[in-house]
Amino acid sequence: MEFETKMRLLNAAHQHYDAIASRARANMAVYLNSSTGIGEHSDLVEEIVEFIDKITAAEDCKRTIESIIKDTCAEA
């Protein structure tokens, strides 16, 4: 596979996880800063924990992709 194609795929994957983390952060901000949308959720702590889990997983995946990009660039 061409180097450029590899980089496009890795960058797209990185953007995917960046979007997941951004979405979780935005939703968590709504929970923490506004009562809007909270009425149907009785366990707010569990919701926050889920957002934190999503952010952590996405950030971990982004670091892994960054490491793969570094290795791929070193091989080129």
PQR file with spaces between the fields and no chain letter, atoms N, CA, C, O and H, PARSE charges and radii, in Angstrom:
ATOM       1  N    MET     1       0.850   -1.172    0.000 -0.4000 1.5000
ATOM       2  CA   MET     1       0.000    0.000    0.000 -0.0000 2.0000
ATOM       3  C    MET     1       0.899    1.239    0.000  0.5500 1.7000
ATOM       4  O    MET     1       1.929    1.271    0.674 -0.5500 1.4000
ATOM       5  N    GLU     2       0.500    2.244   -0.754 -0.4000 1.5000
ATOM       6  CA   GLU     2       1.264    3.480   -0.830 -0.0000 2.0000
ATOM       7  C    GLU     2       1.290    4.192    0.521  0.5500 1.7000
ATOM       8  O    GLU     2       0.347    4.109    1.307 -0.5500 1.4000
ATOM       9  H    GLU     2      -0.336    2.218   -1.301  0.4000 1.0000
ATOM      10  N    PHE     3       2.386    4.886    0.764 -0.4000 1.5000
ATOM      11  CA   PHE     3       2.535    5.652    2.000 -0.0000 2.0000
ATOM      12  C    PHE     3       1.391    6.652    2.166  0.5500 1.7000
ATOM      13  O    PHE     3       0.813    6.764    3.247 -0.5500 1.4000
ATOM      14  H    PHE     3       3.153    4.953    0.125  0.4000 1.0000
ATOM      15  N    GLU     4       1.065    7.373    1.099 -0.4000 1.5000
ATOM      16  CA   GLU     4       0.005    8.386    1.161 -0.0000 2.0000
ATOM      17  C    GLU     4      -1.339    7.763    1.542  0.5500 1.7000
ATOM      18  O    GLU     4      -2.089    8.340    2.329 -0.5500 1.4000
ATOM      19  H    GLU     4       1.534    7.282    0.220  0.4000 1.0000
ATOM      20  N    THR     5      -1.640    6.606    0.994 -0.4000 1.5000
ATOM      21  CA   THR     5      -2.891    5.908    1.309 -0.0000 2.0000
ATOM      22  C    THR     5      -2.906    5.474    2.773  0.5500 1.7000
ATOM      23  O    THR     5      -3.921    5.614    3.455 -0.5500 1.4000
ATOM      24  H    THR     5      -1.030    6.137    0.354  0.4000 1.0000
ATOM      25  N    LYS     6      -1.784    4.951    3.252 -0.4000 1.5000
ATOM      26  CA   LYS     6      -1.687    4.562    4.665 -0.0000 2.0000
ATOM      27  C    LYS     6      -1.955    5.754    5.569  0.5500 1.7000
ATOM      28  O    LYS     6      -2.692    5.652    6.550 -0.5500 1.4000
ATOM      29  H    LYS     6      -0.959    4.838    2.698  0.4000 1.0000
ATOM      30  N    MET     7      -1.348    6.888    5.228 -0.4000 1.5000
ATOM      31  CA   MET     7      -1.506    8.081    6.061 -0.0000 2.0000
ATOM      32  C    MET     7      -2.948    8.593    6.037  0.5500 1.7000
ATOM      33  O    MET     7      -3.469    9.036    7.060 -0.5500 1.4000
ATOM      34  H    MET     7      -0.749    6.971    4.431  0.4000 1.0000
ATOM      35  N    ARG     8      -3.577    8.532    4.891 -0.4000 1.5000
ATOM      36  CA   ARG     8      -4.983    8.955    4.805 -0.0000 2.0000
ATOM      37  C    ARG     8      -5.871    8.083    5.690  0.5500 1.7000
ATOM      38  O    ARG     8      -6.744    8.586    6.397 -0.5500 1.4000
ATOM      39  H    ARG     8      -3.154    8.172    4.060  0.4000 1.0000
ATOM      40  N    LEU     9      -5.644    6.791    5.643 -0.4000 1.5000
ATOM      41  CA   LEU     9      -6.437    5.871    6.457 -0.0000 2.0000
ATOM      42  C    LEU     9      -6.200    6.106    7.949  0.5500 1.7000
ATOM      43  O    LEU     9      -7.142    6.140    8.741 -0.5500 1.4000
ATOM      44  H    LEU     9      -4.935    6.382    5.068  0.4000 1.0000
ATOM      45  N    LEU    10      -4.939    6.264    8.317 -0.4000 1.5000
ATOM      46  CA   LEU    10      -4.623    6.504    9.734 -0.0000 2.0000
ATOM      47  C    LEU    10      -5.170    7.846   10.201  0.5500 1.7000
ATOM      48  O    LEU    10      -5.679    7.953   11.317 -0.5500 1.4000
ATOM      49  H    LEU    10      -4.174    6.236    7.674  0.4000 1.0000
ATOM      50  N    ASN    11      -5.068    8.871    9.357 -0.4000 1.5000
ATOM      51  CA   ASN    11      -5.618   10.182    9.726 -0.0000 2.0000
ATOM      52  C    ASN    11      -7.139   10.136    9.851  0.5500 1.7000
ATOM      53  O    ASN    11      -7.707   10.774   10.738 -0.5500 1.4000
ATOM      54  H    ASN    11      -4.654    8.784    8.450  0.4000 1.0000
ATOM      55  N    ALA    12      -7.792    9.394    8.980 -0.4000 1.5000
ATOM      56  CA   ALA    12      -9.252    9.253    9.073 -0.0000 2.0000
ATOM      57  C    ALA    12      -9.646    8.547   10.368  0.5500 1.7000
ATOM      58  O    ALA    12     -10.615    8.932   11.022 -0.5500 1.4000
ATOM      59  H    ALA    12      -7.331    8.876    8.260  0.4000 1.0000
ATOM      60  N    ALA    13      -8.893    7.520   10.732 -0.4000 1.5000
ATOM      61  CA   ALA    13      -9.169    6.820   11.990 -0.0000 2.0000
ATOM      62  C    ALA    13      -8.956    7.754   13.177  0.5500 1.7000
ATOM      63  O    ALA    13      -9.737    7.741   14.128 -0.5500 1.4000
ATOM      64  H    ALA    13      -8.105    7.208   10.201  0.4000 1.0000
ATOM      65  N    HIS    14      -7.904    8.561   13.122 -0.4000 1.5000
ATOM      66  CA   HIS    14      -7.622    9.524   14.191 -0.0000 2.0000
ATOM      67  C    HIS    14      -8.766   10.525   14.314  0.5500 1.7000
ATOM      68  O    HIS    14      -9.207   10.831   15.422 -0.5500 1.4000
ATOM      69  H    HIS    14      -7.270    8.571   12.349  0.4000 1.0000
ATOM      70  N    GLN    15      -9.245   11.032   13.186 -0.4000 1.5000
ATOM      71  CA   GLN    15     -10.366   11.977   13.187 -0.0000 2.0000
ATOM      72  C    GLN    15     -11.634   11.337   13.749  0.5500 1.7000
ATOM      73  O    GLN    15     -12.417   11.990   14.438 -0.5500 1.4000
ATOM      74  H    GLN    15      -8.886   10.782   12.286  0.4000 1.0000
ATOM      75  N    HIS    16     -11.825   10.062   13.449 -0.4000 1.5000
ATOM      76  CA   HIS    16     -12.980    9.322   13.977 -0.0000 2.0000
ATOM      77  C    HIS    16     -12.967    9.348   15.507  0.5500 1.7000
ATOM      78  O    HIS    16     -13.974    9.669   16.139 -0.5500 1.4000
ATOM      79  H    HIS    16     -11.188    9.532   12.889  0.4000 1.0000
ATOM      80  N    TYR    17     -11.816    9.007   16.096 -0.4000 1.5000
ATOM      81  CA   TYR    17     -11.728    8.982   17.551 -0.0000 2.0000
ATOM      82  C    TYR    17     -11.744   10.383   18.151  0.5500 1.7000
ATOM      83  O    TYR    17     -12.220   10.577   19.269 -0.5500 1.4000
ATOM      84  H    TYR    17     -10.998    8.747   15.583  0.4000 1.0000
ATOM      85  N    ASP    18     -11.230   11.350   17.416 -0.4000 1.5000
ATOM      86  CA   ASP    18     -11.304   12.737   17.868 -0.0000 2.0000
ATOM      87  C    ASP    18     -12.771   13.182   17.954  0.5500 1.7000
ATOM      88  O    ASP    18     -13.167   13.870   18.895 -0.5500 1.4000
ATOM      89  H    ASP    18     -10.843   11.193   16.507  0.4000 1.0000
ATOM      90  N    ALA    19     -13.555   12.784   16.972 -0.4000 1.5000
ATOM      91  CA   ALA    19     -14.983   13.126   16.970 -0.0000 2.0000
ATOM      92  C    ALA    19     -15.721   12.450   18.124  0.5500 1.7000
ATOM      93  O    ALA    19     -16.590   13.061   18.747 -0.5500 1.4000
ATOM      94  H    ALA    19     -13.233   12.226   16.207  0.4000 1.0000
ATOM      95  N    ILE    20     -15.383   11.206   18.410 -0.4000 1.5000
ATOM      96  CA   ILE    20     -16.015   10.501   19.532 -0.0000 2.0000
ATOM      97  C    ILE    20     -15.715   11.229   20.836  0.5500 1.7000
ATOM      98  O    ILE    20     -16.614   11.445   21.650 -0.5500 1.4000
ATOM      99  H    ILE    20     -14.678   10.710   17.904  0.4000 1.0000
ATOM     100  N    ALA    21     -14.454   11.609   21.037 -0.4000 1.5000
ATOM     101  CA   ALA    21     -14.073   12.316   22.265 -0.0000 2.0000
ATOM     102  C    ALA    21     -14.757   13.679   22.340  0.5500 1.7000
ATOM     103  O    ALA    21     -15.238   14.070   23.404 -0.5500 1.4000
ATOM     104  H    ALA    21     -13.724   11.434   20.376  0.4000 1.0000
ATOM     105  N    SER    22     -14.805   14.398   21.234 -0.4000 1.5000
ATOM     106  CA   SER    22     -15.443   15.717   21.202 -0.0000 2.0000
ATOM     107  C    SER    22     -16.934   15.622   21.513  0.5500 1.7000
ATOM     108  O    SER    22     -17.481   16.448   22.244 -0.5500 1.4000
ATOM     109  H    SER    22     -14.415   14.080   20.370  0.4000 1.0000
ATOM     110  N    ARG    23     -17.576   14.616   20.954 -0.4000 1.5000
ATOM     111  CA   ARG    23     -19.014   14.423   21.203 -0.0000 2.0000
ATOM     112  C    ARG    23     -19.270   14.123   22.675  0.5500 1.7000
ATOM     113  O    ARG    23     -20.186   14.683   23.276 -0.5500 1.4000
ATOM     114  H    ARG    23     -17.131   13.945   20.361  0.4000 1.0000
ATOM     115  N    ALA    24     -18.465   13.243   23.254 -0.4000 1.5000
ATOM     116  CA   ALA    24     -18.635   12.908   24.675 -0.0000 2.0000
ATOM     117  C    ALA    24     -18.385   14.119   25.556  0.5500 1.7000
ATOM     118  O    ALA    24     -19.104   14.338   26.531 -0.5500 1.4000
ATOM     119  H    ALA    24     -17.720   12.788   22.766  0.4000 1.0000
ATOM     120  N    ARG    25     -17.360   14.917   25.216 -0.4000 1.5000
ATOM     121  CA   ARG    25     -17.086   16.134   25.995 -0.0000 2.0000
ATOM     122  C    ARG    25     -18.244   17.130   25.905  0.5500 1.7000
ATOM     123  O    ARG    25     -18.628   17.738   26.904 -0.5500 1.4000
ATOM     124  H    ARG    25     -16.777   14.739   24.424  0.4000 1.0000
ATOM     125  N    ALA    26     -18.788   17.287   24.714 -0.4000 1.5000
ATOM     126  CA   ALA    26     -19.904   18.217   24.526 -0.0000 2.0000
ATOM     127  C    ALA    26     -21.131   17.765   25.305  0.5500 1.7000
ATOM     128  O    ALA    26     -21.783   18.573   25.966 -0.5500 1.4000
ATOM     129  H    ALA    26     -18.476   16.793   23.903  0.4000 1.0000
ATOM     130  N    ASN    27     -21.447   16.480   25.229 -0.4000 1.5000
ATOM     131  CA   ASN    27     -22.601   15.964   25.961 -0.0000 2.0000
ATOM     132  C    ASN    27     -22.401   16.072   27.467  0.5500 1.7000
ATOM     133  O    ASN    27     -23.331   16.406   28.200 -0.5500 1.4000
ATOM     134  H    ASN    27     -20.918   15.823   24.691  0.4000 1.0000
ATOM     135  N    MET    28     -21.180   15.789   27.925 -0.4000 1.5000
ATOM     136  CA   MET    28     -20.905   15.892   29.351 -0.0000 2.0000
ATOM     137  C    MET    28     -21.034   17.342   29.811  0.5500 1.7000
ATOM     138  O    MET    28     -21.521   17.596   30.913 -0.5500 1.4000
ATOM     139  H    MET    28     -20.425   15.518   27.329  0.4000 1.0000
ATOM     140  N    ALA    29     -20.610   18.287   28.991 -0.4000 1.5000
ATOM     141  CA   ALA    29     -20.732   19.703   29.335 -0.0000 2.0000
ATOM     142  C    ALA    29     -22.194   20.097   29.525  0.5500 1.7000
ATOM     143  O    ALA    29     -22.518   20.893   30.406 -0.5500 1.4000
ATOM     144  H    ALA    29     -20.215   18.081   28.095  0.4000 1.0000
ATOM     145  N    VAL    30     -23.068   19.541   28.700 -0.4000 1.5000
ATOM     146  CA   VAL    30     -24.501   19.823   28.854 -0.0000 2.0000
ATOM     147  C    VAL    30     -24.979   19.317   30.209  0.5500 1.7000
ATOM     148  O    VAL    30     -25.705   20.016   30.915 -0.5500 1.4000
ATOM     149  H    VAL    30     -22.804   18.895   27.985  0.4000 1.0000
ATOM     150  N    TYR    31     -24.579   18.118   30.567 -0.4000 1.5000
ATOM     151  CA   TYR    31     -24.971   17.545   31.856 -0.0000 2.0000
ATOM     152  C    TYR    31     -24.441   18.371   33.023  0.5500 1.7000
ATOM     153  O    TYR    31     -25.138   18.574   34.016 -0.5500 1.4000
ATOM     154  H    TYR    31     -23.989   17.550   29.993  0.4000 1.0000
ATOM     155  N    LEU    32     -23.213   18.840   32.898 -0.4000 1.5000
ATOM     156  CA   LEU    32     -22.587   19.549   34.006 -0.0000 2.0000
ATOM     157  C    LEU    32     -23.004   21.018   34.104  0.5500 1.7000
ATOM     158  O    LEU    32     -22.946   21.612   35.181 -0.5500 1.4000
ATOM     159  H    LEU    32     -22.646   18.675   32.090  0.4000 1.0000
ATOM     160  N    ASN    33     -23.420   21.595   32.990 -0.4000 1.5000
ATOM     161  CA   ASN    33     -23.692   23.033   32.973 -0.0000 2.0000
ATOM     162  C    ASN    33     -25.146   23.411   32.788  0.5500 1.7000
ATOM     163  O    ASN    33     -25.488   24.592   32.852 -0.5500 1.4000
ATOM     164  H    ASN    33     -23.467   21.112   32.116  0.4000 1.0000
ATOM     165  N    SER    34     -26.010   22.434   32.559 -0.4000 1.5000
ATOM     166  CA   SER    34     -27.405   22.752   32.261 -0.0000 2.0000
ATOM     167  C    SER    34     -28.306   21.608   32.698  0.5500 1.7000
ATOM     168  O    SER    34     -27.897   20.447   32.702 -0.5500 1.4000
ATOM     169  H    SER    34     -25.733   21.475   32.507  0.4000 1.0000
ATOM     170  N    SER    35     -29.499   21.938   33.054 -0.4000 1.5000
ATOM     171  CA   SER    35     -30.458   20.901   33.417 -0.0000 2.0000
ATOM     172  C    SER    35     -31.200   20.375   32.187  0.5500 1.7000
ATOM     173  O    SER    35     -31.986   19.435   32.302 -0.5500 1.4000
ATOM     174  H    SER    35     -29.831   22.881   33.051  0.4000 1.0000
ATOM     175  N    THR    36     -30.965   20.958   31.031 -0.4000 1.5000
ATOM     176  CA   THR    36     -31.606   20.535   29.789 -0.0000 2.0000
ATOM     177  C    THR    36     -31.215   19.101   29.459  0.5500 1.7000
ATOM     178  O    THR    36     -30.031   18.765   29.445 -0.5500 1.4000
ATOM     179  H    THR    36     -30.326   21.722   30.939  0.4000 1.0000
ATOM     180  N    GLY    37     -32.189   18.272   29.200 -0.4000 1.5000
ATOM     181  CA   GLY    37     -31.917   16.896   28.790 -0.0000 2.0000
ATOM     182  C    GLY    37     -31.606   15.944   29.922  0.5500 1.7000
ATOM     183  O    GLY    37     -31.327   14.770   29.679 -0.5500 1.4000
ATOM     184  H    GLY    37     -33.151   18.545   29.212  0.4000 1.0000
ATOM     185  N    ILE    38     -31.648   16.416   31.145 -0.4000 1.5000
ATOM     186  CA   ILE    38     -31.296   15.560   32.274 -0.0000 2.0000
ATOM     187  C    ILE    38     -32.519   14.830   32.833  0.5500 1.7000
ATOM     188  O    ILE    38     -32.375   13.785   33.468 -0.5500 1.4000
ATOM     189  H    ILE    38     -31.875   17.369   31.343  0.4000 1.0000
ATOM     190  N    GLY    39     -33.700   15.359   32.608 -0.4000 1.5000
ATOM     191  CA   GLY    39     -34.918   14.828   33.202 -0.0000 2.0000
ATOM     192  C    GLY    39     -35.136   13.345   33.033  0.5500 1.7000
ATOM     193  O    GLY    39     -35.647   12.692   33.943 -0.5500 1.4000
ATOM     194  H    GLY    39     -33.817   16.207   32.093  0.4000 1.0000
ATOM     195  N    GLU    40     -34.757   12.790   31.882 -0.4000 1.5000
ATOM     196  CA   GLU    40     -35.015   11.366   31.645 -0.0000 2.0000
ATOM     197  C    GLU    40     -33.915   10.457   32.169  0.5500 1.7000
ATOM     198  O    GLU    40     -33.998    9.241   31.994 -0.5500 1.4000
ATOM     199  H    GLU    40     -34.342   13.321   31.143  0.4000 1.0000
ATOM     200  N    HIS    41     -32.896   11.004   32.801 -0.4000 1.5000
ATOM     201  CA   HIS    41     -31.789   10.199   33.324 -0.0000 2.0000
ATOM     202  C    HIS    41     -31.745   10.301   34.847  0.5500 1.7000
ATOM     203  O    HIS    41     -31.540   11.377   35.409 -0.5500 1.4000
ATOM     204  H    HIS    41     -32.829   11.992   32.943  0.4000 1.0000
ATOM     205  N    SER    42     -31.940    9.169   35.491 -0.4000 1.5000
ATOM     206  CA   SER    42     -31.978    9.188   36.955 -0.0000 2.0000
ATOM     207  C    SER    42     -30.600    9.013   37.581  0.5500 1.7000
ATOM     208  O    SER    42     -30.381    9.469   38.704 -0.5500 1.4000
ATOM     209  H    SER    42     -32.106    8.295   35.034  0.4000 1.0000
ATOM     210  N    ASP    43     -29.676    8.373   36.896 -0.4000 1.5000
ATOM     211  CA   ASP    43     -28.344    8.145   37.452 -0.0000 2.0000
ATOM     212  C    ASP    43     -27.332    9.003   36.699  0.5500 1.7000
ATOM     213  O    ASP    43     -26.677    8.544   35.764 -0.5500 1.4000
ATOM     214  H    ASP    43     -29.853    8.003   35.984  0.4000 1.0000
ATOM     215  N    LEU    44     -27.222   10.241   37.122 -0.4000 1.5000
ATOM     216  CA   LEU    44     -26.358   11.192   36.433 -0.0000 2.0000
ATOM     217  C    LEU    44     -24.882   10.821   36.559  0.5500 1.7000
ATOM     218  O    LEU    44     -24.106   11.031   35.627 -0.5500 1.4000
ATOM     219  H    LEU    44     -27.754   10.614   37.881  0.4000 1.0000
ATOM     220  N    VAL    45     -24.496   10.276   37.700 -0.4000 1.5000
ATOM     221  CA   VAL    45     -23.108    9.869   37.877 -0.0000 2.0000
ATOM     222  C    VAL    45     -22.748    8.800   36.845  0.5500 1.7000
ATOM     223  O    VAL    45     -21.673    8.853   36.247 -0.5500 1.4000
ATOM     224  H    VAL    45     -25.126   10.105   38.458  0.4000 1.0000
ATOM     225  N    GLU    46     -23.630    7.842   36.638 -0.4000 1.5000
ATOM     226  CA   GLU    46     -23.381    6.797   35.648 -0.0000 2.0000
ATOM     227  C    GLU    46     -23.223    7.401   34.252  0.5500 1.7000
ATOM     228  O    GLU    46     -22.371    6.960   33.481 -0.5500 1.4000
ATOM     229  H    GLU    46     -24.503    7.799   37.123  0.4000 1.0000
ATOM     230  N    GLU    47     -24.024    8.389   33.926 -0.4000 1.5000
ATOM     231  CA   GLU    47     -23.904    9.055   32.630 -0.0000 2.0000
ATOM     232  C    GLU    47     -22.543    9.729   32.496  0.5500 1.7000
ATOM     233  O    GLU    47     -21.903    9.620   31.450 -0.5500 1.4000
ATOM     234  H    GLU    47     -24.717    8.747   34.552  0.4000 1.0000
ATOM     235  N    ILE    48     -22.095   10.419   33.534 -0.4000 1.5000
ATOM     236  CA   ILE    48     -20.791   11.084   33.506 -0.0000 2.0000
ATOM     237  C    ILE    48     -19.679   10.046   33.369  0.5500 1.7000
ATOM     238  O    ILE    48     -18.736   10.243   32.602 -0.5500 1.4000
ATOM     239  H    ILE    48     -22.615   10.507   34.384  0.4000 1.0000
ATOM     240  N    VAL    49     -19.786    8.950   34.104 -0.4000 1.5000
ATOM     241  CA   VAL    49     -18.790    7.878   34.022 -0.0000 2.0000
ATOM     242  C    VAL    49     -18.719    7.338   32.593  0.5500 1.7000
ATOM     243  O    VAL    49     -17.628    7.091   32.080 -0.5500 1.4000
ATOM     244  H    VAL    49     -20.552    8.790   34.726  0.4000 1.0000
ATOM     245  N    GLU    50     -19.860    7.156   31.956 -0.4000 1.5000
ATOM     246  CA   GLU    50     -19.869    6.666   30.575 -0.0000 2.0000
ATOM     247  C    GLU    50     -19.195    7.651   29.627  0.5500 1.7000
ATOM     248  O    GLU    50     -18.458    7.245   28.729 -0.5500 1.4000
ATOM     249  H    GLU    50     -20.747    7.357   32.373  0.4000 1.0000
ATOM     250  N    PHE    51     -19.445    8.944   29.823 -0.4000 1.5000
ATOM     251  CA   PHE    51     -18.780    9.947   28.987 -0.0000 2.0000
ATOM     252  C    PHE    51     -17.266    9.901   29.195  0.5500 1.7000
ATOM     253  O    PHE    51     -16.500    9.964   28.234 -0.5500 1.4000
ATOM     254  H    PHE    51     -20.043    9.274   30.552  0.4000 1.0000
ATOM     255  N    ILE    52     -16.845    9.791   30.442 -0.4000 1.5000
ATOM     256  CA   ILE    52     -15.410    9.729   30.749 -0.0000 2.0000
ATOM     257  C    ILE    52     -14.792    8.477   30.135  0.5500 1.7000
ATOM     258  O    ILE    52     -13.689    8.534   29.593 -0.5500 1.4000
ATOM     259  H    ILE    52     -17.467    9.739   31.223  0.4000 1.0000
ATOM     260  N    ASP    53     -15.490    7.352   30.215 -0.4000 1.5000
ATOM     261  CA   ASP    53     -14.991    6.116   29.597 -0.0000 2.0000
ATOM     262  C    ASP    53     -14.823    6.286   28.090  0.5500 1.7000
ATOM     263  O    ASP    53     -13.823    5.844   27.525 -0.5500 1.4000
ATOM     264  H    ASP    53     -16.386    7.305   30.655  0.4000 1.0000
ATOM     265  N    LYS    54     -15.796    6.923   27.436 -0.4000 1.5000
ATOM     266  CA   LYS    54     -15.716    7.142   25.992 -0.0000 2.0000
ATOM     267  C    LYS    54     -14.543    8.053   25.646  0.5500 1.7000
ATOM     268  O    LYS    54     -13.808    7.793   24.693 -0.5500 1.4000
ATOM     269  H    LYS    54     -16.608    7.282   27.896  0.4000 1.0000
ATOM     270  N    ILE    55     -14.371    9.116   26.417 -0.4000 1.5000
ATOM     271  CA   ILE    55     -13.265   10.046   26.171 -0.0000 2.0000
ATOM     272  C    ILE    55     -11.931    9.342   26.349  0.5500 1.7000
ATOM     273  O    ILE    55     -11.039    9.477   25.512 -0.5500 1.4000
ATOM     274  H    ILE    55     -14.967    9.327   27.191  0.4000 1.0000
ATOM     275  N    THR    56     -11.791    8.591   27.434 -0.4000 1.5000
ATOM     276  CA   THR    56     -10.539    7.888   27.723 -0.0000 2.0000
ATOM     277  C    THR    56     -10.215    6.874   26.640  0.5500 1.7000
ATOM     278  O    THR    56      -9.075    6.801   26.179 -0.5500 1.4000
ATOM     279  H    THR    56     -12.516    8.481   28.114  0.4000 1.0000
ATOM     280  N    ALA    57     -11.198    6.097   26.232 -0.4000 1.5000
ATOM     281  CA   ALA    57     -10.974    5.098   25.183 -0.0000 2.0000
ATOM     282  C    ALA    57     -10.569    5.773   23.874  0.5500 1.7000
ATOM     283  O    ALA    57      -9.647    5.316   23.199 -0.5500 1.4000
ATOM     284  H    ALA    57     -12.124    6.157   26.606  0.4000 1.0000
ATOM     285  N    ALA    58     -11.248    6.849   23.519 -0.4000 1.5000
ATOM     286  CA   ALA    58     -10.933    7.552   22.278 -0.0000 2.0000
ATOM     287  C    ALA    58      -9.536    8.155   22.327  0.5500 1.7000
ATOM     288  O    ALA    58      -8.787    8.068   21.354 -0.5500 1.4000
ATOM     289  H    ALA    58     -11.997    7.220   24.068  0.4000 1.0000
ATOM     290  N    GLU    59      -9.183    8.765   23.452 -0.4000 1.5000
ATOM     291  CA   GLU    59      -7.848    9.357   23.592 -0.0000 2.0000
ATOM     292  C    GLU    59      -6.765    8.281   23.531  0.5500 1.7000
ATOM     293  O    GLU    59      -5.709    8.497   22.937 -0.5500 1.4000
ATOM     294  H    GLU    59      -9.792    8.835   24.242  0.4000 1.0000
ATOM     295  N    ASP    60      -7.020    7.134   24.137 -0.4000 1.5000
ATOM     296  CA   ASP    60      -6.067    6.019   24.057 -0.0000 2.0000
ATOM     297  C    ASP    60      -5.889    5.555   22.612  0.5500 1.7000
ATOM     298  O    ASP    60      -4.769    5.310   22.164 -0.5500 1.4000
ATOM     299  H    ASP    60      -7.878    6.959   24.620  0.4000 1.0000
ATOM     300  N    CYS    61      -6.987    5.439   21.896 -0.4000 1.5000
ATOM     301  CA   CYS    61      -6.918    5.023   20.495 -0.0000 2.0000
ATOM     302  C    CYS    61      -6.157    6.051   19.662  0.5500 1.7000
ATOM     303  O    CYS    61      -5.369    5.684   18.790 -0.5500 1.4000
ATOM     304  H    CYS    61      -7.897    5.638   22.260  0.4000 1.0000
ATOM     305  N    LYS    62      -6.390    7.336   19.928 -0.4000 1.5000
ATOM     306  CA   LYS    62      -5.665    8.372   19.197 -0.0000 2.0000
ATOM     307  C    LYS    62      -4.161    8.278   19.453  0.5500 1.7000
ATOM     308  O    LYS    62      -3.364    8.438   18.529 -0.5500 1.4000
ATOM     309  H    LYS    62      -7.030    7.634   20.636  0.4000 1.0000
ATOM     310  N    ARG    63      -3.770    8.020   20.701 -0.4000 1.5000
ATOM     311  CA   ARG    63      -2.339    7.866   21.001 -0.0000 2.0000
ATOM     312  C    ARG    63      -1.753    6.658   20.274  0.5500 1.7000
ATOM     313  O    ARG    63      -0.623    6.710   19.787 -0.5500 1.4000
ATOM     314  H    ARG    63      -4.418    7.890   21.452  0.4000 1.0000
ATOM     315  N    THR    64      -2.507    5.593   20.204 -0.4000 1.5000
ATOM     316  CA   THR    64      -2.042    4.407   19.485 -0.0000 2.0000
ATOM     317  C    THR    64      -1.856    4.718   18.005  0.5500 1.7000
ATOM     318  O    THR    64      -0.847    4.339   17.410 -0.5500 1.4000
ATOM     319  H    THR    64      -3.425    5.551   20.600  0.4000 1.0000
ATOM     320  N    ILE    65      -2.819    5.401   17.419 -0.4000 1.5000
ATOM     321  CA   ILE    65      -2.717    5.773   16.005 -0.0000 2.0000
ATOM     322  C    ILE    65      -1.516    6.685   15.783  0.5500 1.7000
ATOM     323  O    ILE    65      -0.792    6.530   14.799 -0.5500 1.4000
ATOM     324  H    ILE    65      -3.639    5.708   17.903  0.4000 1.0000
ATOM     325  N    GLU    66      -1.300    7.636   16.692 -0.4000 1.5000
ATOM     326  CA   GLU    66      -0.148    8.527   16.565 -0.0000 2.0000
ATOM     327  C    GLU    66       1.153    7.745   16.595  0.5500 1.7000
ATOM     328  O    GLU    66       2.094    8.073   15.873 -0.5500 1.4000
ATOM     329  H    GLU    66      -1.888    7.762   17.491  0.4000 1.0000
ATOM     330  N    SER    67       1.213    6.709   17.428 -0.4000 1.5000
ATOM     331  CA   SER    67       2.397    5.857   17.481 -0.0000 2.0000
ATOM     332  C    SER    67       2.580    5.095   16.171  0.5500 1.7000
ATOM     333  O    SER    67       3.699    4.967   15.674 -0.5500 1.4000
ATOM     334  H    SER    67       0.448    6.442   18.015  0.4000 1.0000
ATOM     335  N    ILE    68       1.486    4.592   15.616 -0.4000 1.5000
ATOM     336  CA   ILE    68       1.549    3.879   14.341 -0.0000 2.0000
ATOM     337  C    ILE    68       1.984    4.836   13.229  0.5500 1.7000
ATOM     338  O    ILE    68       2.770    4.459   12.360 -0.5500 1.4000
ATOM     339  H    ILE    68       0.577    4.696   16.020  0.4000 1.0000
ATOM     340  N    ILE    69       1.482    6.057   13.251 -0.4000 1.5000
ATOM     341  CA   ILE    69       1.892    7.051   12.250 -0.0000 2.0000
ATOM     342  C    ILE    69       3.389    7.315   12.347  0.5500 1.7000
ATOM     343  O    ILE    69       4.091    7.371   11.337 -0.5500 1.4000
ATOM     344  H    ILE    69       0.844    6.364   13.957  0.4000 1.0000
ATOM     345  N    LYS    70       3.863    7.475   13.572 -0.4000 1.5000
ATOM     346  CA   LYS    70       5.300    7.709   13.787 -0.0000 2.0000
ATOM     347  C    LYS    70       6.121    6.553   13.226  0.5500 1.7000
ATOM     348  O    LYS    70       7.118    6.773   12.539 -0.5500 1.4000
ATOM     349  H    LYS    70       3.294    7.429   14.392  0.4000 1.0000
ATOM     350  N    ASP    71       5.704    5.326   13.516 -0.4000 1.5000
ATOM     351  CA   ASP    71       6.416    4.143   13.020 -0.0000 2.0000
ATOM     352  C    ASP    71       6.357    4.068   11.491  0.5500 1.7000
ATOM     353  O    ASP    71       7.340    3.721   10.836 -0.5500 1.4000
ATOM     354  H    ASP    71       4.894    5.147   14.074  0.4000 1.0000
ATOM     355  N    THR    72       5.195    4.398   10.941 -0.4000 1.5000
ATOM     356  CA   THR    72       5.020    4.348    9.494 -0.0000 2.0000
ATOM     357  C    THR    72       5.902    5.381    8.805  0.5500 1.7000
ATOM     358  O    THR    72       6.487    5.107    7.758 -0.5500 1.4000
ATOM     359  H    THR    72       4.397    4.680   11.474  0.4000 1.0000
ATOM     360  N    CYS    73       5.994    6.567    9.396 -0.4000 1.5000
ATOM     361  CA   CYS    73       6.860    7.608    8.835 -0.0000 2.0000
ATOM     362  C    CYS    73       8.327    7.215    8.922  0.5500 1.7000
ATOM     363  O    CYS    73       9.109    7.519    8.021 -0.5500 1.4000
ATOM     364  H    CYS    73       5.519    6.790   10.247  0.4000 1.0000
ATOM     365  N    ALA    74       8.696    6.547    9.991 -0.4000 1.5000
ATOM     366  CA   ALA    74      10.082    6.105   10.168 -0.0000 2.0000
ATOM     367  C    ALA    74      10.464    5.040    9.139  0.5500 1.7000
ATOM     368  O    ALA    74      11.617    4.953    8.715 -0.5500 1.4000
ATOM     369  H    ALA    74       8.061    6.300   10.722  0.4000 1.0000
ATOM     370  N    GLU    75       9.474    4.232    8.745 -0.4000 1.5000
ATOM     371  CA   GLU    75       9.729    3.183    7.762 -0.0000 2.0000
ATOM     372  C    GLU    75       9.831    3.743    6.345  0.5500 1.7000
ATOM     373  O    GLU    75      10.464    3.142    5.477 -0.5500 1.4000
ATOM     374  H    GLU    75       8.538    4.302    9.090  0.4000 1.0000
ATOM     375  N    ALA    76       9.208    4.888    6.117 -0.4000 1.5000
ATOM     376  CA   ALA    76       9.163    5.465    4.752 -0.0000 2.0000
ATOM     377  C    ALA    76      10.497    6.045    4.327  0.5500 1.7000
ATOM     378  O    ALA    76      10.620    6.562    3.217 -0.5500 1.4000
ATOM     379  H    ALA    76       8.694    5.377    6.822  0.4000 1.0000
